Amino acid sequence: MTTGIYGGSFNPIHLGHLSLGRWLVRHREVEELWFLVSPQNPLKPAEGLLADEARLLLARKAVGRSRGLRVSDFEFHLPRPSYMVHTLEALRAAYPERDFVLVIGADNWHRFPQWYRSADILRHHRILIYPRPGFPIDAAALPEGVRLVETPLHDISSTQIREAICQDAAYDGWGLPPRVWTEIQARGYYR
């Protein structure tokens, strides 16, 4: 089974994340997409990061029973820091029947050479890149096994959502699934 691995902090998960996952499944880029909640991205600061279990719960509330989408805490059980190369190696060992495809944004593709053992990731996995504003990708120049997928763009960012909540801005949906917003309010997250 072709399984997309979409790793991230998901701090918090939002409708842009969900829309991308649904698009990839609906257009048969992957049969199933796993939102792999990361304990700590080695290339991002930990400041403002909700606890692992809180982000996992928000992701599970967002995904619910969506067909073809799944939330995974697989990285929570691996040594830290969590490097994607190690995660993918462990996933291949744990699920040998699955063909794991890495799903990353164009912004991450621009930083991909900085990823730990990025060449090993390229050697063992296909990569799907989705567009991000301000990060153009020359599809013709991509290496073998790497492909740009023309998914819709969503002008939503977890950083903007956290800032709006922290500043007590008037709620206008902010691109959050209702169940996620209800949980954020109930727990006082990002205040």
C-alpha positions as CSV (number, residue, x, y, z in Angstrom):
1,M,0.0,0.0,0.0
2,T,1.4,3.4,-1.0
3,T,1.4,5.4,2.2
4,G,2.2,9.1,2.3
5,I,4.2,10.3,5.3
6,Y,3.4,13.9,6.1
7,G,5.5,14.9,9.1
8,G,5.1,18.0,11.0
9,S,4.7,19.8,14.4
10,F,1.0,20.4,13.6
11,N,1.0,23.1,16.2
12,P,-1.9,23.3,15.6
13,I,-3.2,21.2,12.7
14,H,-5.4,23.2,10.4
15,L,-7.7,22.9,7.4
16,G,-4.8,23.4,4.9
17,H,-3.1,20.3,6.3
18,L,-6.4,18.3,6.0
19,S,-7.1,19.7,2.5
20,L,-3.7,18.6,1.3
21,G,-4.1,15.1,2.7
22,R,-7.5,14.7,1.2
23,W,-6.4,15.9,-2.2
24,L,-3.4,13.5,-2.3
25,V,-5.7,10.5,-1.4
26,R,-8.5,11.6,-3.8
27,H,-6.1,12.1,-6.7
28,R,-4.5,8.7,-5.9
29,E,-1.1,10.1,-5.3
30,V,-1.1,7.9,-2.2
31,E,-3.6,5.3,-1.0
32,E,-3.3,6.5,2.6
33,L,-1.8,9.5,4.2
34,W,-0.3,9.5,7.7
35,F,-0.1,12.8,9.6
36,L,3.1,12.0,11.5
37,V,3.1,14.3,14.5
38,S,6.7,15.1,15.3
39,P,8.0,15.5,18.8
40,Q,10.5,18.2,17.8
41,N,11.7,19.2,14.4
42,P,15.5,19.6,14.7
43,L,15.3,22.6,12.3
44,K,12.7,24.5,14.2
45,P,12.7,26.2,17.7
46,A,10.8,24.5,20.5
47,E,9.4,27.7,21.8
48,G,5.5,27.8,21.7
49,L,5.3,24.1,20.9
50,L,2.4,22.3,22.7
51,A,3.2,19.1,24.4
52,D,3.3,16.0,22.2
53,E,0.1,14.5,23.4
54,A,-1.8,17.7,23.1
55,R,-0.8,18.1,19.4
56,L,-1.6,14.5,18.8
57,L,-5.0,14.9,20.3
58,L,-5.7,18.0,18.2
59,A,-4.6,16.1,15.1
60,R,-6.9,13.1,15.9
61,K,-9.8,15.4,16.5
62,A,-9.2,17.1,13.1
63,V,-8.9,13.9,11.1
64,G,-11.7,12.0,12.9
65,R,-12.8,9.2,10.6
66,S,-11.7,10.8,7.3
67,R,-11.3,8.1,4.7
68,G,-7.6,7.5,3.8
69,L,-6.2,9.8,6.5
70,R,-4.6,8.6,9.7
71,V,-2.7,10.3,12.6
72,S,0.5,8.6,13.8
73,D,2.5,9.0,17.0
74,F,5.3,6.7,15.5
75,E,8.0,9.3,16.1
76,F,7.1,9.6,19.8
77,H,8.6,6.1,20.3
78,L,11.9,6.8,18.5
79,P,15.1,8.3,19.9
80,R,15.3,12.1,19.8
81,P,16.0,14.3,18.0
82,S,13.7,12.7,15.4
83,Y,15.4,12.8,12.0
84,M,13.2,11.8,9.1
85,V,15.8,9.4,7.7
86,H,15.6,7.4,11.0
87,T,11.8,7.6,11.0
88,L,11.6,6.2,7.5
89,E,14.0,3.4,8.2
90,A,12.0,2.4,11.3
91,L,8.7,2.6,9.3
92,R,10.1,0.4,6.6
93,A,11.2,-2.2,9.2
94,A,7.8,-2.0,11.1
95,Y,5.6,-2.1,7.9
96,P,7.5,-3.9,5.2
97,E,4.3,-4.3,3.1
98,R,3.9,-0.5,2.7
99,D,5.6,1.7,0.2
100,F,6.3,5.0,2.1
101,V,6.3,8.2,0.1
102,L,7.5,11.4,1.8
103,V,5.2,14.4,1.5
104,I,6.9,17.8,2.0
105,G,6.2,21.5,1.1
106,A,8.2,23.4,-1.4
107,D,9.7,25.4,1.6
108,N,11.1,22.2,3.0
109,W,12.4,21.1,-0.4
110,H,14.5,24.3,-0.5
111,R,16.0,23.2,2.8
112,F,16.1,19.5,2.0
113,P,19.9,19.5,1.5
114,Q,20.3,20.5,5.1
115,W,18.2,17.5,6.3
116,Y,20.2,14.9,8.1
117,R,21.2,12.2,5.5
118,S,19.0,13.6,2.9
119,A,20.7,11.6,0.2
120,D,19.7,8.4,2.0
121,I,16.1,9.5,2.0
122,L,16.2,10.1,-1.8
123,R,17.8,6.7,-2.3
124,H,15.0,4.8,-0.6
125,H,11.9,6.9,-1.0
126,R,9.9,8.8,-3.5
127,I,9.1,12.4,-2.5
128,L,6.0,14.4,-3.3
129,I,6.4,18.2,-3.1
130,Y,3.4,20.4,-2.7
131,P,3.5,24.2,-3.6
132,R,4.1,26.9,-1.0
133,P,3.9,30.6,-1.7
134,G,7.3,32.2,-2.1
135,F,9.1,28.9,-2.8
136,P,9.1,28.3,-6.6
137,I,10.0,24.8,-7.8
138,D,11.5,24.0,-11.2
139,A,9.7,20.6,-11.8
140,A,12.0,19.8,-14.7
141,A,15.1,20.1,-12.5
142,L,13.9,17.7,-9.8
143,P,15.9,14.5,-9.3
144,E,14.4,11.1,-10.1
145,G,11.8,10.0,-7.6
146,V,10.9,13.5,-6.7
147,R,7.7,15.1,-8.1
148,L,5.9,18.4,-7.7
149,V,2.1,17.8,-7.2
150,E,0.0,20.8,-8.2
151,T,-2.2,20.8,-5.1
152,P,-4.4,23.9,-4.2
153,L,-2.6,26.6,-2.2
154,H,-4.0,27.5,1.2
155,D,-3.0,30.8,2.8
156,I,-3.2,29.3,6.4
157,S,-0.3,29.0,8.8
158,S,0.0,27.4,12.2
159,T,2.2,30.4,13.3
160,Q,-0.5,32.9,12.3
161,I,-3.1,30.9,14.1
162,R,-1.1,30.8,17.3
163,E,-0.4,34.5,17.1
164,A,-4.0,35.3,16.6
165,I,-5.0,33.2,19.6
166,C,-2.3,34.7,21.7
167,Q,-3.3,38.2,20.8
168,D,-7.0,37.4,21.6
169,A,-8.0,38.4,18.0
170,A,-11.6,38.1,17.0
171,Y,-12.2,34.5,16.0
172,D,-13.1,34.2,12.3
173,G,-12.4,30.4,11.9
174,W,-8.7,30.9,11.3
175,G,-8.7,27.8,9.2
176,L,-9.2,25.5,12.1
177,P,-11.5,22.5,12.1
178,P,-14.3,23.3,14.6
179,R,-13.4,20.3,16.9
180,V,-9.8,21.6,17.1
181,W,-10.9,25.1,18.0
182,T,-13.3,23.8,20.7
183,E,-10.4,21.8,22.2
184,I,-8.0,24.8,22.0
185,Q,-10.6,27.0,23.8
186,A,-11.4,24.4,26.5
187,R,-7.7,23.9,27.3
188,G,-6.6,27.5,26.9
189,Y,-3.8,26.5,24.4
190,Y,-1.7,29.3,22.9
191,R,-2.8,31.9,25.3
